[in-house]
Amino acid sequence: MRKTFLFDAETEEILSRSLIRLKYLYPKAEIKLENKAIIFEGEENLETINQEVHKVVYSEKIYLETLDIRKKIFNDL
């Protein structure tokens, strides 16, 4: 099964970090990044993959967006 996930609004940094996480979670699948799209090839359940890819990308986005805030909080301790 091959599935392409397009992320027009996301930055390359978010997608490349997400790609690393997805490759760790699904070592038997072929996962690559092309033109702000994550391409997934594997035998996993499509619904599960759809949820997992979006969850990982969203988590990376939130992590990067809040990184400065967390650094400031920990530096002020």
PyMOL CGO cylinders between C-alpha atoms (Angstrom):
from pymol import cmd
from pymol.cgo import CYLINDER

trace = [
    CYLINDER, 0.00, 0.00, 0.00, 1.26, 3.46, -0.89, 0.3, 1, 1, 1, 1, 1, 1,
    CYLINDER, 1.26, 3.46, -0.89, -0.16, 6.63, 0.64, 0.3, 1, 1, 1, 1, 1, 1,
    CYLINDER, -0.16, 6.63, 0.64, 0.90, 10.25, 0.16, 0.3, 1, 1, 1, 1, 1, 1,
    CYLINDER, 0.90, 10.25, 0.16, 0.25, 12.84, 2.87, 0.3, 1, 1, 1, 1, 1, 1,
    CYLINDER, 0.25, 12.84, 2.87, 0.46, 16.46, 1.68, 0.3, 1, 1, 1, 1, 1, 1,
    CYLINDER, 0.46, 16.46, 1.68, 1.34, 19.20, 4.17, 0.3, 1, 1, 1, 1, 1, 1,
    CYLINDER, 1.34, 19.20, 4.17, 1.32, 22.54, 2.36, 0.3, 1, 1, 1, 1, 1, 1,
    CYLINDER, 1.32, 22.54, 2.36, 1.48, 24.75, 5.44, 0.3, 1, 1, 1, 1, 1, 1,
    CYLINDER, 1.48, 24.75, 5.44, 4.16, 22.84, 7.34, 0.3, 1, 1, 1, 1, 1, 1,
    CYLINDER, 4.16, 22.84, 7.34, 7.84, 23.69, 7.21, 0.3, 1, 1, 1, 1, 1, 1,
    CYLINDER, 7.84, 23.69, 7.21, 10.52, 21.35, 5.95, 0.3, 1, 1, 1, 1, 1, 1,
    CYLINDER, 10.52, 21.35, 5.95, 11.99, 21.18, 9.46, 0.3, 1, 1, 1, 1, 1, 1,
    CYLINDER, 11.99, 21.18, 9.46, 8.75, 19.88, 10.94, 0.3, 1, 1, 1, 1, 1, 1,
    CYLINDER, 8.75, 19.88, 10.94, 8.33, 17.32, 8.18, 0.3, 1, 1, 1, 1, 1, 1,
    CYLINDER, 8.33, 17.32, 8.18, 11.93, 16.10, 8.28, 0.3, 1, 1, 1, 1, 1, 1,
    CYLINDER, 11.93, 16.10, 8.28, 11.76, 15.67, 12.07, 0.3, 1, 1, 1, 1, 1, 1,
    CYLINDER, 11.76, 15.67, 12.07, 8.46, 13.83, 11.66, 0.3, 1, 1, 1, 1, 1, 1,
    CYLINDER, 8.46, 13.83, 11.66, 10.03, 11.58, 9.04, 0.3, 1, 1, 1, 1, 1, 1,
    CYLINDER, 10.03, 11.58, 9.04, 12.70, 10.46, 11.51, 0.3, 1, 1, 1, 1, 1, 1,
    CYLINDER, 12.70, 10.46, 11.51, 10.05, 9.58, 14.10, 0.3, 1, 1, 1, 1, 1, 1,
    CYLINDER, 10.05, 9.58, 14.10, 7.90, 7.69, 11.58, 0.3, 1, 1, 1, 1, 1, 1,
    CYLINDER, 7.90, 7.69, 11.58, 10.88, 5.68, 10.33, 0.3, 1, 1, 1, 1, 1, 1,
    CYLINDER, 10.88, 5.68, 10.33, 11.56, 4.68, 13.92, 0.3, 1, 1, 1, 1, 1, 1,
    CYLINDER, 11.56, 4.68, 13.92, 7.92, 3.67, 14.50, 0.3, 1, 1, 1, 1, 1, 1,
    CYLINDER, 7.92, 3.67, 14.50, 7.63, 1.74, 11.22, 0.3, 1, 1, 1, 1, 1, 1,
    CYLINDER, 7.63, 1.74, 11.22, 11.07, 0.27, 10.41, 0.3, 1, 1, 1, 1, 1, 1,
    CYLINDER, 11.07, 0.27, 10.41, 9.71, -2.17, 7.78, 0.3, 1, 1, 1, 1, 1, 1,
    CYLINDER, 9.71, -2.17, 7.78, 7.92, 0.55, 5.81, 0.3, 1, 1, 1, 1, 1, 1,
    CYLINDER, 7.92, 0.55, 5.81, 9.50, 2.76, 3.18, 0.3, 1, 1, 1, 1, 1, 1,
    CYLINDER, 9.50, 2.76, 3.18, 8.90, 6.38, 4.18, 0.3, 1, 1, 1, 1, 1, 1,
    CYLINDER, 8.90, 6.38, 4.18, 10.28, 9.40, 2.38, 0.3, 1, 1, 1, 1, 1, 1,
    CYLINDER, 10.28, 9.40, 2.38, 9.79, 13.15, 2.09, 0.3, 1, 1, 1, 1, 1, 1,
    CYLINDER, 9.79, 13.15, 2.09, 9.22, 14.79, -1.30, 0.3, 1, 1, 1, 1, 1, 1,
    CYLINDER, 9.22, 14.79, -1.30, 8.05, 18.38, -1.85, 0.3, 1, 1, 1, 1, 1, 1,
    CYLINDER, 8.05, 18.38, -1.85, 6.29, 18.80, 1.50, 0.3, 1, 1, 1, 1, 1, 1,
    CYLINDER, 6.29, 18.80, 1.50, 4.67, 15.37, 1.20, 0.3, 1, 1, 1, 1, 1, 1,
    CYLINDER, 4.67, 15.37, 1.20, 5.34, 12.30, 3.30, 0.3, 1, 1, 1, 1, 1, 1,
    CYLINDER, 5.34, 12.30, 3.30, 5.12, 9.18, 1.16, 0.3, 1, 1, 1, 1, 1, 1,
    CYLINDER, 5.12, 9.18, 1.16, 4.43, 5.96, 3.05, 0.3, 1, 1, 1, 1, 1, 1,
    CYLINDER, 4.43, 5.96, 3.05, 4.74, 2.49, 1.56, 0.3, 1, 1, 1, 1, 1, 1,
    CYLINDER, 4.74, 2.49, 1.56, 4.02, -0.48, 3.79, 0.3, 1, 1, 1, 1, 1, 1,
    CYLINDER, 4.02, -0.48, 3.79, 1.58, -3.15, 4.87, 0.3, 1, 1, 1, 1, 1, 1,
    CYLINDER, 1.58, -3.15, 4.87, 0.13, -1.29, 7.86, 0.3, 1, 1, 1, 1, 1, 1,
    CYLINDER, 0.13, -1.29, 7.86, -3.54, -0.44, 8.27, 0.3, 1, 1, 1, 1, 1, 1,
    CYLINDER, -3.54, -0.44, 8.27, -4.38, 2.72, 6.28, 0.3, 1, 1, 1, 1, 1, 1,
    CYLINDER, -4.38, 2.72, 6.28, -6.55, 4.23, 9.03, 0.3, 1, 1, 1, 1, 1, 1,
    CYLINDER, -6.55, 4.23, 9.03, -3.85, 3.69, 11.64, 0.3, 1, 1, 1, 1, 1, 1,
    CYLINDER, -3.85, 3.69, 11.64, -1.16, 5.19, 9.40, 0.3, 1, 1, 1, 1, 1, 1,
    CYLINDER, -1.16, 5.19, 9.40, -3.32, 8.18, 8.59, 0.3, 1, 1, 1, 1, 1, 1,
    CYLINDER, -3.32, 8.18, 8.59, -3.84, 8.92, 12.29, 0.3, 1, 1, 1, 1, 1, 1,
    CYLINDER, -3.84, 8.92, 12.29, -0.22, 8.28, 13.22, 0.3, 1, 1, 1, 1, 1, 1,
    CYLINDER, -0.22, 8.28, 13.22, 1.28, 10.48, 10.47, 0.3, 1, 1, 1, 1, 1, 1,
    CYLINDER, 1.28, 10.48, 10.47, -0.93, 13.42, 11.35, 0.3, 1, 1, 1, 1, 1, 1,
    CYLINDER, -0.93, 13.42, 11.35, -0.31, 12.92, 15.08, 0.3, 1, 1, 1, 1, 1, 1,
    CYLINDER, -0.31, 12.92, 15.08, 3.47, 12.87, 14.62, 0.3, 1, 1, 1, 1, 1, 1,
    CYLINDER, 3.47, 12.87, 14.62, 3.51, 15.96, 12.37, 0.3, 1, 1, 1, 1, 1, 1,
    CYLINDER, 3.51, 15.96, 12.37, 1.22, 17.87, 14.75, 0.3, 1, 1, 1, 1, 1, 1,
    CYLINDER, 1.22, 17.87, 14.75, 3.34, 16.87, 17.77, 0.3, 1, 1, 1, 1, 1, 1,
    CYLINDER, 3.34, 16.87, 17.77, 6.53, 18.07, 16.07, 0.3, 1, 1, 1, 1, 1, 1,
    CYLINDER, 6.53, 18.07, 16.07, 4.84, 21.33, 15.12, 0.3, 1, 1, 1, 1, 1, 1,
    CYLINDER, 4.84, 21.33, 15.12, 3.72, 21.98, 18.71, 0.3, 1, 1, 1, 1, 1, 1,
    CYLINDER, 3.72, 21.98, 18.71, 7.16, 20.99, 20.05, 0.3, 1, 1, 1, 1, 1, 1,
    CYLINDER, 7.16, 20.99, 20.05, 8.96, 23.46, 17.80, 0.3, 1, 1, 1, 1, 1, 1,
    CYLINDER, 8.96, 23.46, 17.80, 6.44, 26.25, 18.37, 0.3, 1, 1, 1, 1, 1, 1,
    CYLINDER, 6.44, 26.25, 18.37, 6.76, 25.97, 22.16, 0.3, 1, 1, 1, 1, 1, 1,
    CYLINDER, 6.76, 25.97, 22.16, 10.51, 25.36, 22.33, 0.3, 1, 1, 1, 1, 1, 1,
    CYLINDER, 10.51, 25.36, 22.33, 11.39, 29.01, 23.02, 0.3, 1, 1, 1, 1, 1, 1,
    CYLINDER, 11.39, 29.01, 23.02, 8.79, 29.22, 25.77, 0.3, 1, 1, 1, 1, 1, 1,
    CYLINDER, 8.79, 29.22, 25.77, 10.09, 26.07, 27.47, 0.3, 1, 1, 1, 1, 1, 1,
    CYLINDER, 10.09, 26.07, 27.47, 13.71, 27.27, 27.21, 0.3, 1, 1, 1, 1, 1, 1,
    CYLINDER, 13.71, 27.27, 27.21, 12.76, 30.55, 28.84, 0.3, 1, 1, 1, 1, 1, 1,
    CYLINDER, 12.76, 30.55, 28.84, 10.89, 28.82, 31.66, 0.3, 1, 1, 1, 1, 1, 1,
    CYLINDER, 10.89, 28.82, 31.66, 13.79, 26.48, 32.41, 0.3, 1, 1, 1, 1, 1, 1,
    CYLINDER, 13.79, 26.48, 32.41, 16.36, 29.29, 32.22, 0.3, 1, 1, 1, 1, 1, 1,
    CYLINDER, 16.36, 29.29, 32.22, 14.37, 31.33, 34.74, 0.3, 1, 1, 1, 1, 1, 1,
    CYLINDER, 14.37, 31.33, 34.74, 14.34, 28.54, 37.33, 0.3, 1, 1, 1, 1, 1, 1,
]
cmd.load_cgo(trace, "trace")
